């Protein structure tokens, strides 16, 4: 799976997969960027499952495709204001999140 940035993304994909007729169980692993789906072969096919993921706003990477370079894709130019916030948050034991541009 591609395009997930948080656990809420994984939950959205799970909801879309579970809404497909014939799907008995769907579990998305955010960290591994994978989905496990139990479904009835006669009722639904891989294409419908992939469509559900794409309709949720995410991408599907097949097993033979190389994994994207997550760090390169997510890296943003340094902003001194954000760096100061991250240092401050680190000092109080919290994790600062950089804003999306």
PyMOL commands that set and color helices and strands:
alter all, ss='L'
color gray80, all
select helices_A, chain A and resi 7-18+46-55+70-74+80-91
alter helices_A, ss='H'
color red, helices_A
select strands_A, chain A and resi 23-29+34-39
alter strands_A, ss='S'
color yellow, strands_A
deselect
rebuild
show_as cartoon
